[in-house]
Structure formats: C-alpha cells, structure tokens
C-alpha cells in the first residue's frame, strides 16, 4: 500500500474523493501529503496527461490539477500538495 508506514515514500491517502462536482466547475482543493523517509531529497514532478473525452473522441486537458506541479522534498520530511478536480463531462466517474 502507498500509505504503509514502512514505505520510503509514503502518501497520506490511497485515493481522493471529490464527492459530486458539477462539470465545468473546480472542486474544493484536497490535501495530499508525501513523506520522504529517505536520507536524501526526492523531487516530485506531477505530469498529468491529456485524456480522451468519450463524448467527442478528442483529447482534452486533464480534469485534475495538482499544485505545485514540481517540488523537491527534503530528506526525512513531508510536503503537502493540493489536488483540484474540474470535470468536463456531466454525471461521470473519473479514476
């Protein structure tokens, strides 16, 4: 599990639930913390690929946003990222 305490890089949660979010609107940000247990710094780069809109068959901007998009986490420390969700399709689940 990515949340297991024995992991050298540990996430604060297995998944993030945004509940219901209207399409075209941005959710409230959710916090995700990464703990670095290594003795050296770790650089996190969130690369969110475009996704295919199933109704149009075209690629669109990823509905998730993580900020900051890049961060170096010092050895034996933690950093909190904010995750937002802006669905582009009504009444759909995103995983």
VMD Tcl script that draws the C-alpha trace (Angstrom):
set ca {
  {0.00 0.00 0.00}
  {1.24 3.51 -0.80}
  {0.14 4.62 2.67}
  {2.03 1.88 4.57}
  {4.34 3.26 7.24}
  {7.20 1.00 6.06}
  {7.34 2.79 2.66}
  {10.30 5.11 1.99}
  {7.89 7.42 0.15}
  {4.53 7.48 1.84}
  {1.29 9.13 0.71}
  {-1.27 10.37 3.20}
  {-4.17 8.62 1.44}
  {-4.93 5.80 -1.02}
  {-7.38 7.90 -3.03}
  {-9.03 11.31 -3.06}
  {-12.82 11.60 -3.15}
  {-14.17 14.86 -4.54}
  {-17.77 13.83 -3.94}
  {-20.08 15.43 -6.51}
  {-18.55 18.24 -8.55}
  {-20.53 20.00 -11.27}
  {-18.96 19.78 -14.70}
  {-17.19 22.98 -15.66}
  {-16.58 23.91 -12.02}
  {-13.49 23.42 -9.85}
  {-13.77 21.39 -6.67}
  {-12.53 22.47 -3.28}
  {-8.83 21.57 -3.05}
  {-7.94 18.34 -1.25}
  {-4.62 17.91 0.54}
  {-2.29 15.01 -0.23}
  {0.92 14.77 1.78}
  {4.01 12.88 0.66}
  {6.50 11.88 3.33}
  {10.10 11.28 2.26}
  {11.85 8.84 4.63}
  {14.98 8.64 2.51}
  {18.26 10.20 3.70}
  {18.38 12.28 0.50}
  {15.92 14.70 -1.12}
  {13.33 13.47 -3.60}
  {11.93 15.53 -6.48}
  {8.26 15.12 -7.33}
  {7.07 16.07 -10.82}
  {3.36 15.63 -11.45}
  {2.77 15.06 -15.15}
  {-0.93 14.91 -15.93}
  {-1.55 13.72 -19.45}
  {-4.45 14.86 -21.58}
  {-7.41 12.49 -21.51}
  {-9.91 11.48 -24.16}
  {-13.37 12.99 -23.92}
  {-15.60 9.96 -24.53}
  {-18.41 12.09 -25.98}
  {-16.28 13.88 -28.60}
  {-13.41 11.42 -29.10}
  {-10.95 14.30 -28.72}
  {-8.17 14.75 -26.21}
  {-8.82 17.42 -23.58}
  {-6.93 18.86 -20.64}
  {-6.75 16.50 -17.67}
  {-9.60 17.26 -15.22}
  {-7.22 17.04 -12.25}
  {-4.77 19.72 -11.17}
  {-2.00 19.26 -8.59}
  {-0.12 22.21 -7.15}
  {2.65 22.77 -7.03}
  {3.38 20.69 -10.13}
  {7.01 20.22 -9.06}
  {8.56 20.10 -5.62}
  {11.71 18.82 -4.01}
  {11.02 17.18 -0.66}
  {13.98 17.32 1.70}
  {15.31 14.18 3.37}
  {13.24 12.97 6.32}
  {10.46 15.48 5.73}
  {6.98 15.89 4.25}
  {5.26 18.19 1.80}
  {1.56 18.86 1.21}
  {0.19 19.12 -2.32}
  {-3.25 20.45 -3.23}
  {-5.39 18.49 -5.68}
  {-8.35 20.00 -7.54}
  {-10.86 18.43 -9.86}
  {-12.79 20.11 -12.71}
  {-14.86 17.51 -14.59}
  {-15.59 18.16 -18.25}
  {-18.39 15.57 -18.52}
  {-21.62 15.64 -16.51}
  {-22.64 12.61 -14.44}
  {-19.38 10.70 -14.94}
  {-16.86 8.97 -12.72}
  {-13.16 9.74 -13.10}
  {-10.49 7.37 -11.82}
}
mol new
graphics top color blue
foreach p $ca { graphics top sphere $p radius 0.5 }
foreach p [lrange $ca 0 end-1] q [lrange $ca 1 end] { graphics top cylinder $p $q radius 0.2 }
display resetview
